[in-house]
Amino acid sequence: MAGGTILIADDDRGIRTVLDHALGRAGYEVRSTGNAATLWRWVADGQGDLVITDVVMPDENGLDLLPRIRKLRPELPVVVMSAQNTLLTAVKSAERGAYEYLPKPFDLNELVRVVERALAGPRASPSKAAEPGGEDERLPLIGRSPAMQDIYRVLARLMATDLTVMITGESGTGKELVARALHEYGKRRNGPFIAVNMAAIPRELIESELFGHEKGAFTGAAARTKGRFEQADGGTLFLDEIGDMPMEAQTRLLRVLQQGEYTTVGGRAIIRTDVRIIAATNREMRQAINQGLFREDLFYRLNVVPIRLPALRERTEDIPDLARHFLKLAQEEGLPAKVIAPEALERLKRYRWPGNVRELENLVRRLAALHSEEVIGFEVNATELAEPKPALTTLDEGGEDDNLGATVERQLVRYFNAHGEGLPPAGLYDRVLREIERPLIALTLAATRGNQIRAAQLLGLNRNTLRKKIRDLDINVVRGLK
């Protein structure tokens, strides 16, 4: 840095003082104003080597001024800061060419680091993503906590790209909402968004579901059917619960990601794919890889940009905004208007929320529907949150009733429910046994560090029988790893 001028459009004297102290010795002059008109006059006169602007100013919105600055002086870095720290603010800042977006309140030392980085070298012109809708559109994500601000800034940088994203987080944290936000604010927003729950598709139908099939490809294939890849052409394919994908389908998905093309089941014609892949899971994928349940090479293909969503207990300051949001949605759906008292909101913030945002939403809807009081007080919340946990939660937490039969029963209930009023395809008995057999053998091999003789003894199988099952089930045996 060889000296110059930093222009600030903000009334916060602390920002100017800190920058004066940090950069004055390097020869930089810091000038500040409280309005957009003065800032624009400075920029139009060719002054300034960097601009720092607030979004809300008395005479103009800083985000509206930003495109004019970029058009007149595209080389001039602009740092945007705002107390309106929503996803939309972060996205618009990135789309309109901001060098960086800082949600208020921020650490002034972080601002100094951003300014020094911006002044240190040239910056590439940002790609332009599709413009989002109007200012009053409904935001897909709610929360202003530091944890969510980090998510917003990552999402804003991804909007103009087609990079593959892997979203991880506990159940109920909003993984599909993040995937939809990436689609709806990105450059593929005019294309389709196709979501597939990998855990709800029978193993033998998963390739047909993803890639489609030709007429006569298998029993019951009465006509050609498009797969999810073809349906999502030009848009986004969201692969939810990717950790539950069977190994044989993983192999084919990897080939599609590597080559960008595929064939339908029973087909020969090559189909080029033009989709953005977003995957999500609540599983620990490293553990699944070590257990031989997920291909490591596929994981790295999907995990180009990892995004971890925080549990609700990690961002309790967002609970009041979320609760008010869900109350508003309930009112729009015809339920009575309700308000949650401040002491009740504090009670909500102290709860652990094992079901995360989804559990909070269910609670708020229940309060709106079942309680007659217009103001929901502490006692009502305490009563609701003190209710016994359902049997499903007890089982998940390893209660005395936790057993393999109960776990299988839960999975089968979810499987039957996924078909609505219909029934699953015939052959269910063999499919269920196969679903249990594969992880049982894979985990046994992992426990014996790939020693097939010990694994056969542990399972009570003939060694040749075990080898055949490993081959038939396409189980990856890793020796010496536990």
C-alpha positions in Angstrom: 0.0 0.0 0.0 1.5 3.3 -1.1 -1.0 5.9 0.2 -4.3 7.3 -1.1 -7.8 8.2 0.1 -10.5 6.1 1.8 -14.1 7.4 1.4 -16.7 6.6 4.1 -20.4 7.1 3.9 -21.5 6.6 7.5 -22.0 8.7 10.6 -20.0 6.3 12.9 -17.0 8.2 14.0 -15.4 5.1 15.4 -14.9 3.6 12.0 -13.0 6.7 10.8 -10.9 6.8 14.0 -9.9 3.2 13.7 -9.0 3.5 10.0 -7.1 6.7 10.6 -5.0 5.0 13.2 -4.5 1.8 11.2 -3.7 3.3 7.8 -2.6 6.8 8.5 1.0 5.7 8.8 0.8 4.1 5.4 -0.1 7.5 3.9 -3.9 7.1 3.6 -6.3 10.0 4.2 -9.7 9.0 5.6 -12.7 11.2 4.6 -16.3 10.6 5.8 -19.8 11.9 5.0 -23.2 11.1 6.2 -25.0 11.2 2.9 -24.9 9.6 -0.5 -24.8 12.8 -2.5 -21.4 13.9 -1.2 -20.0 10.4 -1.6 -21.2 10.3 -5.2 -19.6 13.8 -5.9 -16.3 12.5 -4.5 -16.4 9.4 -6.6 -17.4 11.3 -9.8 -14.5 13.7 -9.3 -12.1 10.7 -9.3 -11.3 10.8 -5.6 -10.8 7.8 -3.4 -9.0 4.5 -3.6 -11.7 2.6 -1.7 -15.3 3.3 -0.6 -17.0 2.1 2.6 -20.7 2.7 2.6 -23.7 2.0 4.7 -26.9 0.8 3.1 -29.3 3.1 4.9 -28.5 6.8 4.3 -30.9 9.8 4.5 -30.9 10.6 0.8 -30.3 7.3 -1.0 -29.9 3.5 -0.4 -26.3 2.5 -0.6 -27.2 -0.6 -2.6 -28.8 1.6 -5.3 -25.7 3.8 -5.4 -23.4 0.8 -5.8 -24.1 0.0 -9.5 -23.5 3.6 -10.5 -20.1 3.6 -8.8 -19.2 0.3 -10.5 -20.3 1.6 -13.9 -18.3 4.9 -13.5 -15.2 3.4 -11.8 -15.2 -0.4 -12.1 -11.8 -0.6 -10.5 -12.8 1.1 -7.3 -13.4 -1.5 -4.4 -16.6 -0.9 -2.4 -17.2 -2.3 1.0 -20.9 -2.4 2.0 -22.0 -2.5 5.7 -25.5 -2.7 7.0 -27.6 -3.3 10.1 -30.3 -4.8 7.7 -28.3 -8.1 7.9 -30.6 -10.4 6.0 -29.8 -12.9 3.2 -31.3 -10.5 0.6 -28.8 -7.7 1.7 -25.8 -10.0 1.4 -27.0 -11.3 -2.0 -27.7 -7.8 -3.4 -24.3 -6.6 -2.2 -22.6 -9.4 -4.1 -24.7 -9.0 -7.2 -24.1 -5.3 -7.5 -20.4 -5.6 -7.2 -19.4 -5.1 -3.6 -15.9 -6.2 -2.7 -17.1 -7.3 0.7 -20.3 -7.2 2.8 -20.1 -6.7 6.6 -23.2 -7.1 8.7 -23.4 -4.7 11.7 -22.3 -4.9 14.4 -18.9 -6.1 13.3 -15.4 -6.2 14.7 -13.5 -3.1 13.6 -10.4 -5.1 13.3 -12.1 -7.2 10.7 -13.0 -4.1 8.8 -9.3 -3.1 8.9 -8.3 -6.5 7.5 -10.8 -6.2 4.7 -9.7 -2.7 3.7 -6.0 -3.7 3.7 -6.8 -6.7 1.5 -8.8 -4.6 -0.9 -6.0 -2.0 -1.2 -3.3 -4.6 -1.5 -4.0 -5.7 -5.1 -6.3 -5.7 -8.1 -9.7 -7.3 -8.0 -11.6 -9.1 -10.8 -14.9 -7.7 -12.0 -17.6 -9.7 -10.3 -19.9 -11.9 -12.3 -23.5 -10.7 -12.5 -26.1 -13.1 -11.2 -29.8 -12.9 -11.9 -31.6 -10.0 -10.1 -33.8 -11.2 -7.3 -37.4 -10.1 -6.9 -38.7 -7.1 -5.2 -37.7 -5.7 -1.8 -40.9 -7.1 -0.1 -40.4 -10.7 -1.3 -40.5 -13.4 1.4 -37.0 -14.4 2.5 -36.3 -18.1 2.5 -34.1 -17.9 5.6 -34.7 -16.2 8.9 -32.1 -15.1 11.4 -29.5 -12.4 12.1 -27.2 -14.3 14.4 -23.4 -14.3 13.6 -23.8 -18.0 12.6 -26.4 -17.1 10.0 -24.5 -14.1 8.8 -21.6 -16.4 7.9 -24.0 -18.6 6.0 -25.5 -15.6 4.1 -22.0 -14.4 3.0 -21.1 -17.8 1.7 -24.4 -18.1 -0.2 -24.0 -14.6 -1.7 -20.7 -15.6 -3.2 -22.1 -18.8 -4.6 -25.1 -17.3 -6.4 -23.2 -16.4 -9.6 -21.6 -19.9 -9.8 -22.5 -23.4 -10.6 -20.3 -25.0 -8.0 -21.5 -28.2 -6.4 -22.5 -27.7 -2.8 -22.8 -30.2 0.1 -25.0 -29.0 2.9 -24.7 -30.7 6.3 -26.6 -30.3 9.5 -28.9 -31.9 12.0 -32.5 -32.8 10.9 -34.7 -29.7 11.0 -32.0 -27.1 10.4 -33.3 -26.0 7.0 -31.1 -27.8 4.5 -33.7 -27.7 1.7 -34.4 -24.0 2.4 -30.7 -23.3 1.8 -30.7 -25.3 -1.4 -33.8 -23.4 -2.6 -32.2 -20.1 -1.8 -29.1 -21.0 -3.9 -31.4 -21.8 -6.8 -33.9 -19.0 -6.5 -31.3 -16.3 -6.1 -28.8 -17.8 -8.5 -28.3 -17.7 -12.3 -30.4 -20.9 -12.7 -33.5 -19.4 -11.0 -35.5 -19.5 -14.3 -34.9 -23.3 -14.5 -36.5 -26.1 -12.5 -35.7 -27.0 -9.0 -36.0 -30.7 -8.5 -35.7 -32.3 -5.0 -35.1 -36.0 -4.5 -35.1 -37.7 -1.1 -32.6 -40.5 -1.5 -33.8 -42.3 1.6 -37.4 -42.6 0.3 -36.6 -44.4 -3.0 -36.5 -48.2 -3.1 -33.0 -49.4 -3.9 -34.0 -51.2 -7.1 -35.7 -48.1 -8.5 -33.2 -45.4 -7.6 -31.3 -45.5 -11.0 -34.6 -45.3 -12.8 -35.7 -42.4 -10.6 -32.5 -40.4 -11.2 -31.8 -41.2 -14.9 -35.2 -42.4 -16.3 -35.9 -45.6 -18.2 -37.0 -46.8 -21.6 -40.2 -48.7 -22.3 -39.7 -52.4 -21.5 -36.5 -51.8 -19.5 -37.9 -53.8 -16.7 -41.2 -55.3 -15.6 -43.8 -52.6 -15.3 -41.9 -50.1 -17.5 -44.9 -49.5 -19.8 -43.5 -46.2 -21.3 -40.4 -44.1 -21.4 -40.1 -42.0 -18.2 -37.9 -39.0 -17.7 -35.5 -39.2 -14.7 -34.8 -36.4 -12.3 -31.6 -35.4 -14.1 -33.6 -34.8 -17.3 -36.4 -33.0 -15.4 -33.9 -30.7 -13.8 -32.1 -29.8 -17.1 -31.1 -26.1 -17.0 -31.8 -25.9 -13.3 -30.9 -27.4 -10.0 -31.0 -31.0 -8.7 -31.2 -31.3 -4.9 -30.1 -34.7 -3.6 -31.4 -34.8 -0.1 -30.2 -37.5 2.4 -27.3 -38.3 0.0 -25.7 -40.4 2.8 -28.5 -43.0 2.3 -27.7 -43.5 -1.4 -26.9 -47.2 -2.2 -23.4 -48.0 -3.3 -24.4 -49.1 -6.8 -26.2 -45.9 -7.5 -23.2 -43.9 -6.1 -21.0 -45.5 -8.8 -23.3 -44.3 -11.5 -23.8 -40.8 -10.0 -20.0 -40.4 -9.8 -19.7 -41.3 -13.5 -22.3 -38.7 -14.4 -20.5 -36.0 -12.4 -17.2 -36.9 -14.0 -18.4 -37.1 -17.6 -21.4 -34.8 -17.6 -23.5 -37.4 -19.4 -25.6 -40.6 -18.8 -27.9 -43.1 -20.4 -31.4 -44.1 -19.2 -32.0 -47.5 -17.8 -32.4 -49.8 -20.8 -31.3 -47.0 -23.2 -28.2 -46.5 -25.3 -28.5 -42.8 -26.4 -26.1 -40.5 -24.5 -27.8 -37.7 -22.8 -25.8 -34.6 -21.8 -26.6 -33.2 -18.4 -26.9 -29.5 -17.6 -27.8 -29.3 -13.9 -26.3 -27.8 -10.8 -26.0 -30.4 -8.0 -26.7 -29.6 -4.4 -26.5 -32.4 -1.9 -27.5 -32.6 1.7 -27.1 -35.0 4.6 -27.5 -35.2 8.4 -25.0 -38.0 8.5 -21.3 -37.9 9.4 -19.9 -38.6 6.0 -16.3 -39.3 7.0 -17.6 -42.1 9.3 -19.7 -43.5 6.4 -16.7 -43.5 4.2 -14.6 -45.3 6.8 -17.3 -47.9 7.2 -17.5 -48.5 3.4 -21.0 -47.1 3.1 -20.1 -44.1 0.9 -17.5 -43.7 -1.9 -14.7 -41.3 -1.0 -14.3 -40.2 -4.6 -18.0 -39.3 -4.8 -17.8 -37.4 -1.6 -15.0 -35.2 -2.9 -17.0 -34.6 -6.1 -20.0 -33.4 -4.1 -18.1 -31.6 -1.3 -16.7 -28.8 -3.5 -18.3 -26.1 -1.3 -19.3 -27.5 2.2 -21.9 -25.6 4.1 -22.7 -26.6 7.7 -25.9 -25.4 9.1 -25.9 -24.6 12.8 -28.3 -26.3 15.1 -31.0 -24.0 16.6 -29.3 -24.2 20.1 -26.2 -22.7 18.5 -28.1 -19.6 17.4 -30.7 -19.0 20.1 -30.7 -15.2 19.4 -32.7 -16.0 16.2 -35.5 -17.7 18.1 -37.6 -14.5 18.6 -37.5 -13.7 14.8 -38.3 -17.2 13.9 -41.2 -17.4 16.3 -42.7 -14.2 15.0 -42.2 -15.4 11.4 -44.1 -18.6 12.1 -46.9 -16.8 13.9 -47.3 -14.6 10.9 -47.4 -17.6 8.6 -50.0 -19.2 10.9 -52.1 -16.1 10.8 -52.0 -16.0 7.0 -53.3 -19.5 7.0 -56.3 -18.5 9.0 -55.2 -19.1 12.6 -55.9 -16.4 15.2 -53.3 -13.6 15.5 -51.0 -14.2 18.5 -48.1 -12.6 20.3 -45.5 -14.3 22.4 -44.6 -12.5 25.6 -41.0 -11.5 26.2 -40.6 -13.9 29.2 -42.0 -16.7 27.1 -39.4 -15.9 24.3 -36.7 -16.2 26.9 -38.0 -19.6 27.9 -37.9 -20.7 24.3 -34.2 -19.5 24.1 -33.3 -21.8 27.0 -34.8 -24.9 25.5 -32.4 -27.4 23.7 -34.5 -27.9 20.6 -33.5 -31.4 19.5 -35.8 -31.0 16.5 -34.3 -27.6 15.6 -36.2 -25.1 13.5 -38.8 -27.6 12.5 -39.6 -28.3 16.1 -40.0 -24.6 16.9 -42.3 -24.2 13.9 -44.5 -27.0 15.1 -44.6 -25.6 18.6 -45.6 -22.1 17.3 -48.4 -23.5 15.1 -49.7 -25.6 18.0 -49.7 -22.5 20.3 -51.5 -20.5 17.7 -54.2 -23.1 17.1 -54.8 -24.5 20.6 -54.4 -21.7 23.1 -57.1 -19.0 23.4 -55.0 -16.3 24.9 -53.9 -13.5 22.5 -50.6 -13.1 24.3 -48.8 -16.4 24.9 -47.2 -16.2 28.3 -44.4 -18.1 30.1 -46.7 -20.6 31.8 -48.1 -21.9 28.5 -44.7 -22.2 26.9 -43.3 -24.0 30.0 -46.2 -26.5 29.9 -45.7 -27.2 26.2 -42.0 -27.7 26.4 -42.3 -29.9 29.5 -44.5 -32.5 27.6 -42.9 -36.0 27.5 -40.8 -36.7 24.5 -42.5 -39.1 22.0 -41.3 -42.6 21.8 -39.4 -41.9 18.6 -37.1 -39.4 20.4 -36.6 -41.8 23.3 -35.5 -44.5 20.8 -33.1 -42.1 19.0 -31.5 -41.2 22.3 -30.7 -44.8 23.1 -33.5 -45.5 25.7 -34.0 -49.0 27.1 -36.5 -49.8 24.3 -34.0 -49.0 21.6 -33.5 -52.2 19.5 -33.0 -53.1 15.9 -36.7 -54.0 15.4 -37.8 -50.6 16.6 -35.4 -48.9 14.3 -36.4 -51.0 11.3 -40.1 -50.4 12.1 -39.5 -46.6 12.0 -37.8 -46.8 8.6 -40.6 -49.0 7.2 -43.2 -46.6 8.5 -41.4 -43.7 6.7 -41.1 -45.9 3.6 -44.8 -46.7 3.4 -45.8 -43.1 4.2 -43.6 -41.9 1.2 -46.0 -43.8 -1.1 -49.1 -41.9 0.2 -52.2 -43.9 -0.5 -50.4 -46.3 -2.9 -48.3 -49.3 -2.2 -44.6 -50.0 -2.7 -43.6 -52.2 -5.7 -43.7 -56.0 -5.3 -40.7 -57.8 -3.8 -40.6 -55.8 -0.6 -39.5 -58.8 1.5 -36.3 -59.4 -0.4 -35.6 -55.7 -0.7 -35.8 -55.1 3.1 -33.6 -58.1 3.8 -31.0 -56.7 1.3 -31.2 -53.2 3.0 -30.3 -54.8 6.3 -27.7 -57.3 4.9 -25.5 -54.7 3.3 -24.8 -52.4 6.3 -24.5 -55.5 8.5 -21.7 -57.0 6.4 -20.0 -53.6 5.8 -19.9 -52.7 9.5 -18.7 -56.2 10.4 -15.8 -55.9 7.9 -15.0 -52.4 9.3 -15.0 -53.8 12.8 -12.6 -56.6 11.8 -10.4 -54.2 9.8 -11.2 -55.9 6.5 -10.3 -59.4 7.7 -12.8 -61.6 5.9 -12.0 -64.7 7.9 -12.8 -63.0 11.2 -15.9 -61.3 9.6 -17.2 -64.6 8.4 -16.8 -66.1 11.9 -18.5 -63.2 13.5 -21.4 -63.3 11.1 -21.7 -67.1 11.2 -21.3 -67.4 7.5 -19.1 -69.6 5.3 -16.1 -67.6 4.0 -17.1 -68.3 0.3 -20.6 -67.2 1.1 -19.3 -63.9 2.5 -17.1 -63.3 -0.5 -20.1 -63.8 -2.8 -22.2 -61.4 -0.8 -19.4 -58.8 -0.8 -19.2 -59.1 -4.6 -23.0 -59.1 -5.1 -23.6 -56.2 -2.8 -20.6 -54.2 -4.2 -19.1 -53.6 -0.7 -15.7 -51.9 -0.7 -13.4 -53.7 1.7 -10.7 -51.6 3.3 -8.0 -53.5 5.1 -6.3 -52.3 8.3 -8.7 -49.4 8.8 -11.0 -49.1 11.7 
